[in-house]
Amino acid sequence: MDRFEAMSLLVMVTEKGSLSAVSRALHVPLPTLSRKLSDLEALIGTRLLIRTTRKLTLTDAGVAYVAAARRILEQVEDAEREAAGEFKEPKGELVLTAPVLFGRLHVLPVVTDFLEQFPEINVRLVLADHNIHLVDDHVDMAVRIGRLPDSSMVATRIGVMRSVMCASPALLGKYGEPQTPQVLEGLPCVKVDTPLPAMSWRFPLPAGAHDIEVPIRPRLLVSTAEAAMQAAVRSVGVTRLLHYQVADAVENGSLRIILRTFEPEPMPISLVHASRGFMPLKMRRFIDFALPRLREGLDRLTASKDSPAQ
């Protein structure tokens, strides 16, 4: 049997939580996967997994073995990278992920400049509005917008991003500009659809009062922020989006930011990567190159004429 393959499969099973999930991800037949794990248990001479129809649970020996297997696999990966020269000179493929629109507007320009400066590095930029798992999907770094859960990931703060309410001048001319969030109950709204859609928007009240939930009346539910912005420009309704998603429309006058004093706390934007003993030079070079440029772009956005301070 291939011991390293079996170790990798066991680690992946514990991360995904089921044999069937790993079977689908790797396109390995379920009986083959089960046999490889059974062979590993037979080789070690102890049970590592307790399998029931509902879930998988590691035995005490399994917990210790999986922790050791992760360290061994990371060391093997580092050894392969070092043999390929990735720790001695910046080269190889760098895999990045970012939200679709933020990636197109802010990350892609940085990546293209980076490629020009480092000809031995290739980049695969995965733009997606859902969080891709860095380890499972072999992604080196991710741009994340929002508060991060506690994890073993290393996060470097890039900046912050406001969440803003917007409407077209024509819509505001028809209904008047809201002065309090409660007025939104009587206005048509455009909302980005989510797996658990809430037909309300939460607003903090000034002077430390409790937040309030304002029921909304979506005239239109859309699947992307860009579509919501375009619908708001066409006066379909009021919408709430991240500042960068509407900055151009606000600057050219197609949208106006409203209810500034009721904006929630800005969300952090971070560059995230897995914790590891040795970082390949391609990653170090990208962090050093990208951070000041991304921060500069966010600073310009914060200082633009639609900032709350102006």
HUZISUL-V936538 format. One record per run of one state. SS is the DSSP state (a for helix, b for strand, c for the rest). FROM is the first residue (numbers start at 0). LEN is the number of residues. If there is no record, write none. Layout:
{{SS & FROM & LEN} {SS & FROM & LEN}}
//
This chain:
{{c & 0 & 2} {a & 2 & 14} {c & 16 & 2} {a & 18 & 8} {c & 26 & 3} {a & 29 & 15} {c & 44 & 4} {b & 48 & 3} {c & 51 & 4} {b & 55 & 3} {c & 58 & 1} {a & 59 & 24} {c & 83 & 8} {b & 91 & 7} {c & 98 & 1} {a & 99 & 18} {c & 117 & 3} {b & 120 & 7} {c & 127 & 13} {b & 140 & 5} {c & 145 & 8} {b & 153 & 8} {c & 161 & 1} {b & 162 & 5} {c & 167 & 1} {a & 168 & 7} {c & 175 & 5} {a & 180 & 6} {c & 186 & 1} {b & 187 & 5} {c & 192 & 7} {b & 199 & 4} {c & 203 & 2} {a & 205 & 3} {c & 208 & 3} {b & 211 & 4} {c & 215 & 1} {b & 216 & 6} {c & 222 & 2} {a & 224 & 9} {c & 233 & 4} {b & 237 & 5} {a & 242 & 9} {c & 251 & 4} {b & 255 & 3} {c & 258 & 1} {a & 259 & 3} {c & 262 & 4} {b & 266 & 7} {c & 273 & 7} {a & 280 & 22} {c & 302 & 8}}
//
